[in-house]
Amino acid sequence: MRRHAAGLDDPLRDRRISPHTFRHTTAVHLLEAGVDVNAIREWLGHIDLATTYRYTEITTKAKLAAMRACEPLSGSEGFSSLPIWRTDEELMRWLSSL
C-alpha cells in the first residue's frame, strides 16, 4: 500500500500507510466535497455521530478558503490592495509552514 500511496520522492514514503489511512482520507475528501456528515457516518459504519466528527477537523485547504473569503475585493474603496495580515512577513512565514 505504501508504494501506491506515495511516490519515491514523497515524504509519505517512510510513513506507515494502513487501510485506516485510506478510510480517513476518503472521509475527509467526502467532507471537502460537501457530502453531509450523516451520509459519511453511515458510509463509515459509525453508530454515534460524535465518532465521525473527528474527521471534520478543519483542513489546511479549508483554512485557506476561509482566509481568502475574508479578503476585501481589490480596488474596494478604503482598502489597500492587500489585507493587513498579508503584509505581516512573520505571519506569512508561519502560515506557509503549516
C-alpha positions as CSV (number, residue, x, y, z in Angstrom):
1,M,0.0,0.0,0.0
2,R,2.8,2.4,0.8
3,R,4.2,2.1,-2.7
4,H,0.8,3.0,-4.3
5,A,0.0,5.8,-1.7
6,A,3.2,7.8,-2.2
7,G,5.8,8.2,-4.9
8,L,9.5,7.6,-4.4
9,D,10.2,11.3,-3.6
10,D,7.2,11.7,-1.5
11,P,7.6,12.4,2.3
12,L,4.8,9.8,2.9
13,R,7.2,7.1,1.6
14,D,8.5,6.4,5.1
15,R,5.2,6.9,6.8
16,R,3.1,3.9,7.9
17,I,0.2,3.6,5.4
18,S,-2.7,1.4,6.5
19,P,-6.3,0.7,5.3
20,H,-7.4,3.2,8.0
21,T,-5.3,5.9,6.3
22,F,-7.3,5.4,3.1
23,R,-10.6,5.3,5.1
24,H,-9.7,8.6,6.9
25,T,-8.5,10.3,3.7
26,T,-11.7,9.3,1.8
27,A,-13.9,10.6,4.6
28,V,-12.0,13.9,4.6
29,H,-12.3,14.2,0.8
30,L,-16.0,13.5,1.0
31,L,-16.4,16.3,3.6
32,E,-14.5,18.7,1.5
33,A,-16.7,17.8,-1.5
34,G,-19.8,18.8,0.6
35,V,-21.2,15.4,1.4
36,D,-23.4,15.5,4.5
37,V,-21.6,14.3,7.7
38,N,-24.6,11.9,8.4
39,A,-24.0,10.2,5.0
40,I,-20.3,9.8,5.8
41,R,-21.2,8.4,9.2
42,E,-23.4,5.8,7.6
43,W,-20.7,5.0,5.0
44,L,-18.1,4.6,7.7
45,G,-20.4,2.4,9.8
46,H,-20.3,4.6,12.8
47,I,-23.2,4.3,15.2
48,D,-22.6,7.6,17.0
49,L,-22.2,10.8,15.0
50,A,-19.6,12.0,17.6
51,T,-17.2,9.3,16.3
52,T,-17.5,10.8,12.8
53,Y,-16.8,14.4,14.0
54,R,-13.1,13.7,14.4
55,Y,-13.0,13.6,10.6
56,T,-14.4,17.1,10.4
57,E,-11.4,18.8,11.9
58,I,-10.6,21.8,9.7
59,T,-8.1,21.1,7.0
60,T,-5.4,23.4,5.6
61,K,-7.4,23.7,2.4
62,A,-10.5,24.9,4.4
63,K,-8.3,27.4,6.4
64,L,-7.0,28.9,3.2
65,A,-10.5,29.2,1.8
66,A,-11.8,30.9,5.0
67,M,-8.9,33.4,4.9
68,R,-9.5,34.2,1.2
69,A,-13.2,34.7,1.9
70,C,-12.2,37.5,4.4
71,E,-10.1,39.4,1.9
72,P,-11.6,42.6,0.5
73,L,-12.0,42.7,-3.2
74,S,-9.1,44.5,-4.8
75,G,-9.9,48.1,-5.6
76,S,-12.6,48.2,-2.9
77,E,-13.0,51.7,-1.6
78,G,-11.0,52.3,1.6
79,F,-8.9,49.2,1.3
80,S,-5.3,48.7,0.2
81,S,-4.7,46.0,-2.5
82,L,-3.6,43.5,0.2
83,P,-5.3,42.9,3.6
84,I,-3.1,44.0,6.5
85,W,-2.4,40.4,7.6
86,R,-0.9,39.6,4.2
87,T,1.8,42.3,4.8
88,D,2.9,40.7,8.1
89,E,6.0,38.7,6.9
90,E,6.3,36.7,10.2
91,L,2.7,35.7,10.0
92,M,3.0,34.7,6.3
93,R,6.1,32.5,7.1
94,W,4.2,30.8,9.9
95,L,1.1,30.2,7.7
96,S,3.4,28.8,5.0
97,S,5.0,26.4,7.5
98,L,1.6,24.8,8.2
